[in-house]
Amino acid sequence: MKFLITGGAGFIGGHLTEALISAGHSVIVIDNLSTGSLDNLRDVQNSNNFSFIEDDILYSDKLNEIIEKVDFIYHLAAAVGVELVVNDPIRTIETNVHGTEKVLKIAAKLNKKIIIASTSEVYGKSNKSSFSENDDLLIGPSTHSRWSYACSKLLDEFFAMAYFRSNKTQVTITRFFNTVGPRQTGRYGMVIPRFVSSAVKNKTISVYGDGSQTRCFCHVFDTVRALIKLSEEDNIAGKIFNIGGTYEISILDLAKKVIELSNSKSDIKFIPYSEAYEEGFEDMMRRVPNVDLIKSKIGWNADLSLDEIIKDVVNSSE
Ligand SMILES: NC(=O)c1ccc[n+]([C@@H]2O[C@H](COP(=O)([O-])OP(=O)(O)OC[C@H]3O[C@@H](n4cnc5c(N)ncnc54)[C@H](O)[C@@H]3O)[C@@H](O)[C@H]2O)c1
């Protein structure tokens, strides 16, 4: 099959491109290299089945022509990462709303199947023990820019559902929970690469808040496996799937685990959220996915453990 991956030079997109090419598919990547990098595509750059277009989905006049050529689209291009979102909310909203609108409109017109990347952030401040796709969503106020990421992705979801209902567009939403693995950059506040990067240099690890907030992590290889399996499945249009690991760990215990698994001499310091992000920053205490739906649809759940994830990130950072 022939795939288009918007944002394919990013962390998840690079791994997805590699996996699709290894499986014998053709891939076109369009990326403006804002947070992505050609290094993420180094292993496929010489493949005859691969082509790269450096362009911004917001302004590109080639999208129509590219989408005409493919069978399936993964729309991953987005402004990503809490730090980036807090520091540049206008770019976040424009990229995530108008970028998706543009890609979705062309996919609908040309009758192409598309998966749109959304996020566990849309569950917001809900304190449910685990989040299911049909749960109510509890977003914070618009005076806190961190919520612009969740809201922009949520608007993408509404757009997608509207296209499915009105036009029968074959669009599916995947809500990624924290996805981690080799090559993820810590520059935009992603926690595991940030911790590992400090640990391997024996530098102090900064834990935001008191570290009691918990998270679940999923190896990017597991995420990519889910994305490819979904593309092979019929009857996924108009559906939303959580994709995430279900092993829950506090951020303080995560810091300790990273120190242990990297044989580091780092110490840990706590930084208030107001200093790490912005005054009044609101964090979620827990974020655990319920993955029953994707399990029942394609038999997927995350295979790789947190120890394996951390070891992979440590090894790739050396
Ligand atoms: N990594 C995670 O834990 C996670 C969690 C939830 C959701 N997601 C979603 O998954 C997708 C991929 O995330 P990622 O972690 O690989 O992040 P990433 O930043 O590595 O990838 C995003 C890619 O999109 C590109 N991009 C951004 N704006 C663009 C534009 N206007 N035109 C063209 N390209 C553009 C960037 O250069 C980058 O390569 C995103 O949609 C993100 O919101 C990721």
The ligand as an SDF file (V2000), in Angstrom:
LIG
                    3D

 44 48  0  0  0  0  0  0  0  0999 V2000
    4.5310   11.2810   21.8220 N   0  0  0  0  0  0  0  0  0  0  0  0
    3.4570   11.2480   22.5870 C   0  0  0  0  0  0  0  0  0  0  0  0
    3.5280   10.8080   23.7350 O   0  0  0  0  0  0  0  0  0  0  0  0
    2.1210   11.6990   22.0650 C   0  0  0  0  0  0  0  0  0  0  0  0
    1.0360   11.6630   22.9690 C   0  0  0  0  0  0  0  0  0  0  0  0
   -0.1950   12.0840   22.5180 C   0  0  0  0  0  0  0  0  0  0  0  0
   -0.3830   12.4750   21.2110 C   0  0  0  0  0  0  0  0  0  0  0  0
    0.6840   12.5100   20.3560 N   0  0  0  0  0  0  0  0  0  0  0  0
    0.4230   12.9560   18.9770 C   0  0  0  0  0  0  0  0  0  0  0  0
    1.1330   12.1220   18.0700 O   0  0  0  0  0  0  0  0  0  0  0  0
    1.5730   12.8830   16.9530 C   0  0  0  0  0  0  0  0  0  0  0  0
    3.0750   12.6910   16.7510 C   0  0  0  0  0  0  0  0  0  0  0  0
    3.7330   13.1450   17.9300 O   0  0  0  0  0  0  0  0  0  0  0  0
    5.3040   12.9530   18.1780 P   0  0  0  0  0  0  0  0  0  0  0  0
    5.4750   12.5950   19.5980 O   0  0  0  0  0  0  0  0  0  0  0  0
    5.8880   12.1120   17.1230 O   0  0  0  0  0  0  0  0  0  0  0  0
    5.7810   14.4790   18.0710 O   0  0  0  0  0  0  0  0  0  0  0  0
    6.8450   15.1340   17.0800 P   0  0  0  0  0  0  0  0  0  0  0  0
    6.9160   16.5840   17.4800 O   0  0  0  0  0  0  0  0  0  0  0  0
    8.1040   14.3850   17.1030 O   0  0  0  0  0  0  0  0  0  0  0  0
    6.1270   14.9770   15.6780 O   0  0  0  0  0  0  0  0  0  0  0  0
    5.3170   15.9550   15.0920 C   0  0  0  0  0  0  0  0  0  0  0  0
    5.8630   16.2030   13.7070 C   0  0  0  0  0  0  0  0  0  0  0  0
    5.0040   17.1230   13.0240 O   0  0  0  0  0  0  0  0  0  0  0  0
    5.8250   18.0410   12.3190 C   0  0  0  0  0  0  0  0  0  0  0  0
    5.0350   19.2590   12.1130 N   0  0  0  0  0  0  0  0  0  0  0  0
    4.5870   20.1220   13.0710 C   0  0  0  0  0  0  0  0  0  0  0  0
    3.8820   21.1010   12.5030 N   0  0  0  0  0  0  0  0  0  0  0  0
    3.8940   20.8650   11.1580 C   0  0  0  0  0  0  0  0  0  0  0  0
    3.3400   21.5400   10.0440 C   0  0  0  0  0  0  0  0  0  0  0  0
    2.6340   22.6650   10.2040 N   0  0  0  0  0  0  0  0  0  0  0  0
    3.5430   21.0260    8.8070 N   0  0  0  0  0  0  0  0  0  0  0  0
    4.2650   19.8810    8.6450 C   0  0  0  0  0  0  0  0  0  0  0  0
    4.8000   19.1960    9.6730 N   0  0  0  0  0  0  0  0  0  0  0  0
    4.6190   19.6880   10.9030 C   0  0  0  0  0  0  0  0  0  0  0  0
    7.0350   18.2450   13.2020 C   0  0  0  0  0  0  0  0  0  0  0  0
    8.1630   18.7640   12.5370 O   0  0  0  0  0  0  0  0  0  0  0  0
    7.2590   16.8250   13.6990 C   0  0  0  0  0  0  0  0  0  0  0  0
    8.0990   16.0990   12.8320 O   0  0  0  0  0  0  0  0  0  0  0  0
    1.1430   14.3220   17.2160 C   0  0  0  0  0  0  0  0  0  0  0  0
   -0.0510   14.5710   16.5350 O   0  0  0  0  0  0  0  0  0  0  0  0
    0.9180   14.3540   18.7130 C   0  0  0  0  0  0  0  0  0  0  0  0
   -0.0310   15.3440   19.0750 O   0  0  0  0  0  0  0  0  0  0  0  0
    1.9320   12.1320   20.7590 C   0  0  0  0  0  0  0  0  0  0  0  0
  1  2  1  0
  2  3  2  0
  2  4  1  0
  4  5  1  0
  4 44  2  0
  5  6  2  0
  6  7  1  0
  7  8  2  0
  8  9  1  0
  8 44  1  0
  9 10  1  0
  9 42  1  0
 10 11  1  0
 11 12  1  0
 11 40  1  0
 12 13  1  0
 13 14  1  0
 14 15  2  0
 14 16  1  0
 14 17  1  0
 17 18  1  0
 18 19  2  0
 18 20  1  0
 18 21  1  0
 21 22  1  0
 22 23  1  0
 23 24  1  0
 23 38  1  0
 24 25  1  0
 25 26  1  0
 25 36  1  0
 26 27  1  0
 26 35  1  0
 27 28  2  0
 28 29  1  0
 29 30  1  0
 29 35  2  0
 30 31  1  0
 30 32  2  0
 32 33  1  0
 33 34  2  0
 34 35  1  0
 36 37  1  0
 36 38  1  0
 38 39  1  0
 40 41  1  0
 40 42  1  0
 42 43  1  0
M  CHG  2   8   1  16  -1
M  END
$$$$
